[in-house]
Amino acid sequence: MKKASMMTTAVLGLSLIFATGSVHAASKTHTAVEGDTFWKLSQKYSVSVDKLMKANAKINPLNIYAGLKIVIPTTTAKAAATAKTTSTAKAATAKAAKVTAQSVTDQAGTIHTFSKQLSIQATAYSGDASENGGWAGLDYFGNKLKVGTVAVDPKVIPLGTKLYITGYNSDGLPTGGMIATASDVGGAIKGNRIDIYLPGTPAEVSHFGIQDVKVFILK
């Protein structure tokens, strides 16, 4: 019994060593540079934003600064290949909108004429009262939040402006692009920034991160 116990202990010890090795092998560290976002890192390392968020639960996705150490969960070759294929497919879909000097054509073939095109950083927000100045589910005008509601800086995009937005990647939004209305504001939304309403809890919506999008101000 004593010999068996010793053998069992040895096996358990080896298991722990291998397990520890697996943990260390299952991730690596990225040193952030200016402009890094969870979204950009997810594309660079072929790992989902959700996994990045979980691996870096203590990091504020809106406060990634140069020098910050970010854990990058690794994936198997098969998973990485799948992620790359999915990313490529989504990128191709996002580029489906045809843009000319004065119009953008969506996937349905509808032509939208615009007066101005902006390259903007986008974040997302939920209908939770904590993200809406204490008013749950309502925009600046008191209208119910819905897909297509966008918070803007009125000095850059006047309230009430109709928009066409492309370049984002989110399962909760129309694929390829969407018509939106600038009908909300936010204390942190200043300059070339927009905040897109996204159905879900604040935690779920935070996975959107910060994304670079194209915003067309429609006529």
PLY file of the C-alpha trace (Angstrom):
ply
format ascii 1.0
element vertex 219
property float x
property float y
property float z
element edge 218
property int vertex1
property int vertex2
end_header
0.00 0.00 0.00
2.82 2.38 0.85
4.57 1.63 -2.49
1.35 2.14 -4.39
0.81 5.39 -2.55
4.30 6.59 -3.47
3.71 5.71 -7.14
0.39 7.54 -7.08
2.07 10.61 -5.59
4.76 10.52 -8.27
2.19 10.26 -11.03
0.22 13.16 -9.56
3.43 15.19 -9.31
4.23 14.58 -12.97
0.65 15.45 -13.91
0.94 18.76 -12.10
4.23 19.52 -13.85
2.74 18.78 -17.25
-0.42 20.71 -16.38
1.66 23.71 -15.29
3.62 23.52 -18.50
0.39 23.45 -20.48
-0.85 26.57 -18.72
2.32 28.49 -19.55
2.29 27.19 -23.11
-1.33 28.21 -23.55
-0.66 31.95 -23.50
1.89 34.62 -24.30
2.34 38.26 -23.45
1.96 41.22 -25.76
3.38 44.62 -24.83
0.87 47.20 -25.98
1.83 50.07 -28.27
-0.04 53.31 -28.88
-3.29 52.63 -30.74
-3.67 48.99 -29.69
-7.20 47.72 -29.01
-8.56 44.28 -28.14
-10.12 44.23 -31.60
-6.79 44.88 -33.36
-5.03 42.29 -31.21
-7.76 39.73 -31.91
-7.07 40.15 -35.64
-3.30 40.09 -35.21
-3.20 36.93 -33.09
-6.30 35.17 -34.53
-8.03 34.97 -31.15
-11.54 36.11 -30.32
-12.13 39.40 -28.50
-14.13 37.42 -25.94
-11.09 35.26 -25.06
-8.87 38.34 -24.85
-11.33 40.03 -22.50
-11.52 36.96 -20.25
-7.73 36.56 -20.17
-7.35 40.24 -19.23
-10.35 40.76 -16.98
-8.60 43.48 -14.95
-7.80 45.62 -18.00
-10.19 48.37 -19.05
-10.67 47.90 -22.84
-10.99 51.66 -23.23
-7.69 52.32 -21.43
-5.04 50.33 -23.29
-1.81 52.33 -23.20
1.74 51.82 -24.50
3.75 49.43 -22.31
0.70 47.63 -20.87
1.20 43.85 -20.66
-1.65 41.95 -22.29
-2.09 38.17 -22.09
-2.71 36.58 -25.49
-4.40 33.14 -25.21
-3.03 30.85 -27.90
-5.20 28.59 -30.03
-4.63 25.30 -31.74
-3.54 25.32 -35.38
-7.02 24.21 -36.39
-8.72 26.90 -34.32
-6.33 29.54 -35.63
-7.02 28.48 -39.21
-10.77 28.63 -38.56
-10.46 32.05 -36.95
-8.40 33.33 -39.86
-10.91 31.98 -42.37
-13.80 33.55 -40.45
-11.95 36.85 -40.16
-11.20 36.86 -43.88
-14.82 36.07 -44.72
-16.11 38.86 -42.49
-13.58 41.29 -43.92
-14.72 40.41 -47.43
-18.33 40.91 -46.37
-17.55 44.26 -44.77
-15.97 45.42 -48.02
-19.08 44.48 -49.98
-20.39 48.05 -49.85
-19.40 49.88 -53.04
-18.28 53.46 -52.55
-18.01 56.19 -55.18
-17.23 59.87 -54.76
-20.83 60.69 -53.82
-22.62 57.45 -52.97
-22.34 54.13 -51.18
-24.20 51.02 -52.31
-25.18 48.52 -49.62
-25.43 44.73 -49.96
-29.07 44.94 -50.99
-28.12 47.16 -53.91
-29.63 50.33 -52.42
-27.67 53.47 -53.30
-27.20 56.04 -50.55
-25.85 59.46 -51.53
-23.68 61.19 -48.96
-22.21 64.62 -48.40
-19.26 63.62 -46.27
-17.23 60.54 -45.36
-15.50 60.21 -41.98
-12.99 57.74 -40.56
-14.04 57.35 -36.95
-13.36 55.20 -33.88
-16.45 53.41 -32.63
-17.35 51.90 -29.30
-20.64 50.33 -28.23
-23.05 50.82 -25.36
-26.02 48.95 -23.92
-29.43 50.13 -22.80
-28.44 49.90 -19.13
-29.22 52.99 -17.06
-25.58 53.20 -15.94
-24.58 53.92 -19.54
-27.42 56.32 -20.33
-27.26 59.02 -17.70
-29.66 57.11 -15.47
-32.27 56.65 -18.20
-32.54 53.00 -19.16
-33.18 52.23 -22.80
-33.72 55.82 -24.04
-31.75 58.12 -26.32
-31.20 61.88 -25.94
-34.67 62.64 -27.33
-36.43 60.08 -25.15
-36.86 57.56 -27.97
-36.39 53.88 -27.29
-32.87 52.63 -28.07
-32.70 50.29 -31.07
-30.17 48.93 -33.53
-29.24 51.98 -35.58
-29.13 54.39 -32.64
-25.76 56.14 -32.43
-24.33 58.59 -29.90
-22.20 61.35 -31.43
-20.42 64.58 -30.70
-22.94 67.15 -32.06
-20.05 69.45 -33.00
-18.84 66.82 -35.48
-22.12 65.13 -36.45
-25.30 67.13 -35.80
-28.05 65.36 -33.88
-30.72 63.96 -36.18
-28.25 63.22 -38.99
-28.83 60.05 -40.99
-25.71 57.91 -41.33
-24.46 54.82 -43.12
-21.80 52.96 -41.11
-19.45 50.24 -42.37
-16.27 48.53 -41.19
-17.45 47.25 -37.80
-17.47 43.61 -36.75
-20.25 42.57 -34.40
-22.77 39.73 -34.38
-25.38 42.09 -32.91
-25.36 44.48 -35.88
-26.33 44.10 -39.55
-23.57 42.42 -41.56
-21.59 44.68 -43.88
-23.12 48.02 -42.90
-26.20 49.74 -41.54
-28.33 52.87 -41.69
-28.16 54.75 -38.40
-29.38 57.96 -36.80
-27.33 60.32 -34.64
-29.89 60.61 -31.85
-27.83 60.26 -28.69
-24.85 61.85 -26.94
-22.31 60.74 -24.34
-19.90 62.45 -21.99
-16.94 60.52 -23.42
-18.01 60.88 -27.05
-15.93 63.82 -28.24
-14.40 64.54 -31.64
-14.13 61.71 -34.17
-15.88 59.17 -31.96
-19.25 57.47 -32.08
-20.94 55.10 -29.65
-23.17 52.48 -31.28
-26.14 51.05 -29.39
-25.83 47.27 -29.17
-28.43 44.97 -27.57
-27.08 43.07 -24.58
-25.70 43.56 -21.09
-22.87 46.04 -20.43
-20.46 43.10 -20.07
-21.54 41.59 -23.38
-21.45 44.89 -25.20
-17.94 45.68 -23.88
-16.62 42.89 -26.12
-17.10 45.26 -29.06
-14.01 47.14 -27.89
-12.82 50.03 -30.05
-13.12 49.61 -33.81
-12.19 51.81 -36.76
-15.25 52.42 -38.95
-16.34 54.49 -41.93
-19.26 56.86 -41.39
-21.08 58.37 -44.36
-23.23 61.42 -43.64
-26.26 60.89 -45.85
-28.03 63.62 -47.78
0 1
1 2
2 3
3 4
4 5
5 6
6 7
7 8
8 9
9 10
10 11
11 12
12 13
13 14
14 15
15 16
16 17
17 18
18 19
19 20
20 21
21 22
22 23
23 24
24 25
25 26
26 27
27 28
28 29
29 30
30 31
31 32
32 33
33 34
34 35
35 36
36 37
37 38
38 39
39 40
40 41
41 42
42 43
43 44
44 45
45 46
46 47
47 48
48 49
49 50
50 51
51 52
52 53
53 54
54 55
55 56
56 57
57 58
58 59
59 60
60 61
61 62
62 63
63 64
64 65
65 66
66 67
67 68
68 69
69 70
70 71
71 72
72 73
73 74
74 75
75 76
76 77
77 78
78 79
79 80
80 81
81 82
82 83
83 84
84 85
85 86
86 87
87 88
88 89
89 90
90 91
91 92
92 93
93 94
94 95
95 96
96 97
97 98
98 99
99 100
100 101
101 102
102 103
103 104
104 105
105 106
106 107
107 108
108 109
109 110
110 111
111 112
112 113
113 114
114 115
115 116
116 117
117 118
118 119
119 120
120 121
121 122
122 123
123 124
124 125
125 126
126 127
127 128
128 129
129 130
130 131
131 132
132 133
133 134
134 135
135 136
136 137
137 138
138 139
139 140
140 141
141 142
142 143
143 144
144 145
145 146
146 147
147 148
148 149
149 150
150 151
151 152
152 153
153 154
154 155
155 156
156 157
157 158
158 159
159 160
160 161
161 162
162 163
163 164
164 165
165 166
166 167
167 168
168 169
169 170
170 171
171 172
172 173
173 174
174 175
175 176
176 177
177 178
178 179
179 180
180 181
181 182
182 183
183 184
184 185
185 186
186 187
187 188
188 189
189 190
190 191
191 192
192 193
193 194
194 195
195 196
196 197
197 198
198 199
199 200
200 201
201 202
202 203
203 204
204 205
205 206
206 207
207 208
208 209
209 210
210 211
211 212
212 213
213 214
214 215
215 216
216 217
217 218
